[in-house]
Amino acid sequence: MSTAAESGPKPRKERKGNADMRRRQILDATFRSIVANGLAKTTLATVATEAGLSQGVAVFYFKSKGGLLAEALRDQYQKYEDRWQAKLAKSSQDPATRLRAIIEADFSPDICNSETLSVWFAFWGEQKFTPQYAEVTEEFIARRTNAIGEICGELIPHDQAHAVQVAEWIDSFTDGCWQKLHLFPREYAREQALEMTFGLLRTLFPDKSDSFGHLTPDGDK
């Protein structure tokens, strides 16, 4: 005979664990659906199929297609932020080393690859028309922009206005590299983009050129 514990509700921790697992399953399926179908053709049905779940489960956790896609974008940005924050945490306090760490995160294989880039650009192409996407982007980009701006301020302490300008140049350059990698994958490689960015940093900070040395075969100095 079943005991009361066996027939009663699951403990709160276990229920939350199951919910987190389901949300993760659905978000991963959303990523795959966008890669396979594009953003416009990704629906709750395509996501449910990718996840191997019923459409009702996706609706239960995310309420609507719009809510799911906004959360999928947030999930992408969170992975990206976790990556560059982790690289920063492992670097020294030297500002040039910290700047290199952020740039390396930009071009790490798990962040900068054909599938991930296709998802980034799918969302960015729509954010002008979807305020939710723009809000998520602004929230995460602001933290990265501030981090690079603070580092450039340390590298150019005598001219803060120029430091802000340099930070914008770096941001625009890496964005351009991502765009080329996305549009011309046969002509550009991730390692090439990283090397080009280091070349820019050696030009901007010639007294710190040793910190932005060339890549070794495994992609690290």
Disulfide bonds with the S-S distance in Angstrom:
none
